[in-house]
Amino acid sequence: MNPLLGLLQLADSGFPSGAFTLSHGLETLVADGVVRTADDVATLLRVSLLDRLARADLVVLVAVHGAAGLDEVLELDRRLSTVKLAAGERTASERVGRRLAIEASRLAVSDLLESYLAAVQAGRSAGNTATSMGLAMRALGVSARDAATGAAWGFANGLCTAAVRLGLIGHGKAQGILREAGAVIEAAVDRALVADAHELRPCGPQLDVALARHESAATHLFVT
């Protein structure tokens, strides 16, 4: 089967991983009045992609995609958990990642994906989203670059969709932001492809604070 079809399936917002429940800190930033306009959403997306995903999640996704075996995958997953400072972000990454691994294992035969899923279910690994995505894309024959591009686009789409659900922008503005983010997505993927998976350095202090504060919010629509 054409790997592009697998990429589209995994990156689709309808894939049952639960990713639609995440706002990646946007909900708190909107409530605080920090993010108010479509331009603010675009700026947040740029920072998230270039300074966070391209320095951590996408790096691990690419490394896992080319991993030699389970031990390497588990170590990469552990390293990713250590750089997720907010407890809510770690929990959300694990929840979505586990669901993604379960659903992907039903779509493609992969000994490594099955072994990883067993390790997660046994409590030997956290099961982060990027790790599961890397293994799932690999199992479906998607290249490392295309896998990272699909994951980055899925993140961007999720953030824009959250902005729409929060009433911050309309669907038209969201699509415009996504279109304009193409160059940023490509730059983030390029950065991740040459990064050292043993030197994960995501940077976004304001986002880390927003994610941490979201955990104690009295009411919220999203998990993060």
HUSULUR-V407213 format. One record per residue. RES is the residue in one small letter. SS is DSSP state (hx for helix, st for strand, lp for the rest). PSI is psi in whole degrees, 0 to 359 (none if undefined). D_CENTER is the distance of its C-alpha to the mean C-alpha in Angstrom with 1 decimal. Layout:
BEGIN
RES_SS_PSI_D_CENTER ; RES_SS_PSI_D_CENTER
END
This chain:
BEGIN
m_lp_145_25.0 ; n_lp_122_23.4 ; p_hx_333_20.0 ; l_hx_325_19.0 ; l_hx_321_19.5 ; g_hx_319_17.0 ; l_hx_313_14.3 ; l_hx_322_15.2 ; q_hx_314_15.3 ; l_hx_327_11.8 ; a_hx_349_10.3 ; d_lp_140_12.7 ; s_lp_343_12.2 ; g_lp_353_15.0 ; f_lp_131_13.6 ; p_lp_62_14.4 ; s_lp_344_11.2 ; g_lp_8_11.6 ; a_hx_337_8.4 ; f_hx_348_11.3 ; t_hx_359_12.3 ; l_lp_141_9.9 ; s_lp_356_11.1 ; h_lp_39_9.3 ; g_lp_348_12.9 ; l_hx_318_14.4 ; e_hx_316_16.7 ; t_hx_319_18.4 ; l_hx_326_18.7 ; v_hx_315_20.4 ; a_hx_327_22.6 ; d_lp_353_23.7 ; g_lp_13_24.6 ; v_lp_318_22.4 ; v_lp_117_20.6 ; r_lp_336_23.3 ; t_lp_173_23.2 ; a_hx_323_21.3 ; d_hx_323_21.7 ; d_hx_319_20.1 ; v_hx_317_17.0 ; a_hx_320_17.0 ; t_hx_316_17.5 ; l_hx_319_14.7 ; l_hx_317_12.3 ; r_hx_312_14.0 ; v_hx_316_13.8 ; s_hx_318_10.1 ; l_hx_311_9.6 ; l_hx_323_12.7 ; d_hx_345_13.2 ; r_hx_295_10.0 ; l_hx_317_7.3 ; a_hx_349_10.4 ; r_hx_0_12.1 ; a_lp_279_9.9 ; d_hx_312_6.5 ; l_hx_329_7.8 ; v_hx_314_11.1 ; v_hx_319_10.7 ; l_hx_312_9.3 ; v_hx_317_12.5 ; a_hx_318_14.7 ; v_hx_322_14.0 ; h_hx_327_14.8 ; g_lp_14_18.1 ; a_lp_147_18.8 ; a_lp_334_22.5 ; g_lp_183_22.2 ; l_hx_319_20.9 ; d_hx_318_22.0 ; e_hx_319_19.9 ; v_hx_315_16.7 ; l_hx_322_17.5 ; e_hx_318_18.2 ; l_hx_320_15.0 ; d_hx_320_13.1 ; r_hx_318_15.7 ; r_hx_322_15.2 ; l_hx_320_11.5 ; s_hx_324_12.7 ; t_hx_339_15.5 ; v_lp_4_13.7 ; k_lp_98_11.9 ; l_lp_322_15.1 ; a_lp_131_14.8 ; a_hx_321_15.6 ; g_hx_323_13.9 ; e_hx_319_10.5 ; r_hx_313_11.3 ; t_hx_317_12.8 ; a_hx_318_10.1 ; s_hx_320_7.6 ; e_hx_318_10.7 ; r_hx_313_11.8 ; v_hx_319_9.1 ; g_hx_318_9.1 ; r_hx_317_12.8 ; r_hx_320_13.3 ; l_hx_316_11.3 ; a_hx_320_13.6 ; i_hx_311_16.6 ; e_hx_320_16.3 ; a_hx_326_15.6 ; s_hx_343_18.6 ; r_lp_347_20.7 ; l_lp_334_20.1 ; a_lp_146_20.8 ; v_lp_121_23.0 ; s_lp_116_21.5 ; d_hx_321_23.2 ; l_hx_317_20.4 ; l_hx_318_17.9 ; e_hx_318_20.7 ; s_hx_320_21.5 ; y_hx_315_18.1 ; l_hx_319_17.9 ; a_hx_321_21.4 ; a_hx_320_20.5 ; v_hx_313_17.8 ; q_hx_337_20.3 ; a_lp_359_23.0 ; g_lp_14_21.2 ; r_lp_348_21.0 ; s_lp_150_17.3 ; a_lp_320_14.6 ; g_lp_44_12.4 ; n_lp_153_8.9 ; t_hx_314_6.1 ; a_hx_323_5.8 ; t_hx_312_9.5 ; s_hx_320_10.2 ; m_hx_318_8.5 ; g_hx_316_10.7 ; l_hx_322_13.6 ; a_hx_315_13.4 ; m_hx_319_13.4 ; r_hx_316_16.1 ; a_hx_331_18.1 ; l_lp_5_18.2 ; g_lp_15_19.5 ; v_lp_137_16.8 ; s_lp_162_17.2 ; a_hx_314_14.9 ; r_hx_313_14.9 ; d_hx_324_14.4 ; a_hx_315_11.5 ; a_hx_321_9.7 ; t_hx_316_11.1 ; g_hx_320_10.0 ; a_hx_319_6.2 ; a_hx_318_7.0 ; w_hx_320_9.3 ; g_hx_319_7.5 ; f_hx_313_5.5 ; a_hx_316_9.2 ; n_hx_319_10.8 ; g_hx_319_9.3 ; l_hx_317_10.4 ; c_hx_321_13.7 ; t_hx_321_14.3 ; a_hx_320_14.1 ; a_hx_323_16.6 ; v_hx_314_18.8 ; r_hx_333_18.9 ; l_lp_358_19.8 ; g_lp_16_22.7 ; l_lp_320_21.8 ; i_lp_166_21.8 ; g_lp_175_23.0 ; h_hx_323_21.5 ; g_hx_315_23.4 ; k_hx_320_22.0 ; a_hx_317_18.4 ; q_hx_325_19.1 ; g_hx_318_20.9 ; i_hx_317_18.0 ; l_hx_317_15.7 ; r_hx_315_18.7 ; e_hx_338_19.3 ; a_lp_357_15.8 ; g_hx_314_16.4 ; a_hx_325_17.9 ; v_hx_319_15.3 ; i_hx_315_12.6 ; e_hx_320_15.3 ; a_hx_321_16.0 ; a_hx_319_12.6 ; v_hx_316_12.7 ; d_hx_318_16.2 ; r_hx_317_15.6 ; a_hx_325_13.1 ; l_hx_334_15.6 ; v_hx_2_18.4 ; a_lp_158_16.9 ; d_lp_119_18.2 ; a_lp_348_15.8 ; h_lp_2_18.5 ; e_lp_61_18.3 ; l_lp_125_14.8 ; r_lp_62_15.6 ; p_lp_144_12.9 ; c_lp_118_15.2 ; g_lp_67_15.0 ; p_hx_316_17.8 ; q_hx_324_18.2 ; l_hx_320_14.6 ; d_hx_318_15.1 ; v_hx_316_18.3 ; a_hx_318_17.1 ; l_hx_321_14.5 ; a_hx_320_17.4 ; r_hx_330_19.9 ; h_hx_329_18.0 ; e_lp_329_18.7 ; s_lp_10_22.4 ; a_lp_143_22.6 ; a_lp_318_25.5 ; t_lp_147_23.8 ; h_lp_153_20.3 ; l_lp_328_18.8 ; f_lp_163_15.2 ; v_lp_326_13.9 ; t_lp_none_12.3
END
